[in-house]
Amino acid sequence: MRNLLALSAALVLAFAGVGWYRGWYKVETEPVTGGHQSVNIDFNRNKIVEDSERGVKKVEEKLQNVLDHKQQDNVTGGDGKKTEIKGSISLSTPKLIIQQEKDSSPPSGPDLP
């Protein structure tokens, strides 16, 4: 429970820090009558959505680059040199060959290969 609370606090602080740096919100204070302070928080929703979409696109591009690189490694053999694959491998089902004994006595059990 304590870890979950610490994680949520870390996420809130990260959002506050990144949001302030990226200009997602502005905090303004004004003195009002009677010695009080008025605090206004203005969220720039369009900026938040725009930055989020840009971040998602960057993450998708990075993931695609990593996946493409892994696929290239599988084709090239991991050392950067292209390897040619010649021929093909085909597997066929094994054939069961049973040899009968020349002895005329009845078999005592099943013949196993």
C-alpha positions as CSV (number, residue, x, y, z in Angstrom):
1,M,0.0,0.0,0.0
2,R,2.8,2.3,0.9
3,N,4.5,1.6,-2.5
4,L,1.3,2.4,-4.4
5,L,1.0,5.7,-2.6
6,A,4.7,6.5,-3.3
7,L,4.2,5.6,-7.0
8,S,1.1,7.8,-7.3
9,A,2.9,10.7,-5.6
10,A,5.9,10.3,-8.0
11,L,3.5,10.3,-11.0
12,V,1.8,13.5,-9.8
13,L,5.2,15.2,-9.2
14,A,6.4,14.1,-12.6
15,F,3.3,15.4,-14.3
16,A,3.6,18.7,-12.4
17,G,7.3,19.1,-13.4
18,V,6.9,18.1,-17.0
19,G,3.7,20.1,-17.4
20,W,5.3,23.2,-16.0
21,Y,8.3,22.8,-18.3
22,R,6.2,22.1,-21.4
23,G,3.7,24.9,-20.7
24,W,0.7,22.7,-20.1
25,Y,-0.5,25.0,-17.3
26,K,0.1,28.3,-15.7
27,V,-0.2,29.2,-12.1
28,E,-0.9,32.8,-11.3
29,T,-1.4,34.5,-8.0
30,E,-3.0,37.8,-7.4
31,P,-3.5,39.8,-4.2
32,V,-7.2,40.5,-3.4
33,T,-8.9,42.6,-0.9
34,G,-8.6,41.8,2.8
35,G,-5.0,40.5,2.5
36,H,-6.0,37.3,0.7
37,Q,-4.3,35.7,-2.2
38,S,-6.1,34.4,-5.3
39,V,-4.6,31.5,-7.2
40,N,-5.6,30.7,-10.8
41,I,-4.5,27.6,-12.6
42,D,-5.0,27.7,-16.4
43,F,-4.7,24.4,-18.2
44,N,-3.8,24.5,-21.9
45,R,-5.7,21.5,-23.1
46,N,-4.7,21.8,-26.8
47,K,-1.0,21.8,-25.8
48,I,-1.4,18.7,-23.6
49,V,-3.1,16.8,-26.4
50,E,-0.6,17.9,-29.0
51,D,2.4,17.0,-26.9
52,S,0.8,13.6,-26.0
53,E,0.2,12.7,-29.6
54,R,3.7,13.7,-30.6
55,G,5.1,11.6,-27.7
56,V,3.0,8.6,-28.8
57,K,4.3,8.9,-32.4
58,K,7.9,9.1,-31.2
59,V,7.5,6.0,-29.0
60,E,5.8,4.1,-31.9
61,E,8.7,5.1,-34.2
62,K,11.3,3.9,-31.7
63,L,9.5,0.6,-31.2
64,Q,9.2,0.1,-35.0
65,N,12.9,0.8,-35.4
66,V,13.7,-1.7,-32.7
67,L,11.5,-4.3,-34.2
68,D,12.9,-3.7,-37.7
69,H,16.4,-3.9,-36.3
70,K,15.6,-7.3,-34.6
71,Q,14.1,-8.6,-37.9
72,Q,17.2,-7.5,-39.8
73,D,19.4,-9.3,-37.2
74,N,17.4,-12.4,-37.7
75,V,17.9,-12.3,-41.5
76,T,21.6,-11.3,-41.3
77,G,22.5,-13.7,-38.5
78,G,23.1,-11.0,-35.9
79,D,26.6,-10.1,-37.1
80,G,25.5,-7.6,-39.7
81,K,26.6,-9.8,-42.6
82,K,24.0,-11.3,-44.9
83,T,23.8,-15.0,-44.9
84,E,22.4,-16.9,-47.8
85,I,20.1,-19.8,-47.1
86,K,20.5,-22.4,-49.8
87,G,18.1,-25.3,-50.2
88,S,15.2,-26.1,-48.1
89,I,14.4,-28.4,-45.3
90,S,11.4,-30.7,-45.6
91,L,10.2,-33.1,-43.0
92,S,8.2,-36.2,-43.8
93,T,6.3,-38.4,-41.5
94,P,8.4,-41.4,-40.3
95,K,7.4,-44.8,-41.9
96,L,6.9,-47.6,-39.6
97,I,8.7,-50.8,-40.8
98,I,7.7,-54.0,-39.2
99,Q,9.7,-57.1,-40.0
100,Q,8.1,-60.4,-39.5
101,E,10.0,-63.2,-38.0
102,K,10.5,-66.3,-40.0
103,D,9.6,-68.2,-37.0
104,S,6.1,-69.6,-37.1
105,S,5.5,-69.2,-33.4
106,P,2.8,-66.7,-32.4
107,P,4.2,-63.3,-31.5
108,S,4.5,-62.6,-27.8
109,G,3.7,-58.9,-28.0
110,P,3.7,-56.0,-30.4
111,D,6.7,-55.3,-32.4
112,L,8.3,-52.0,-31.7
113,P,10.7,-50.3,-34.0
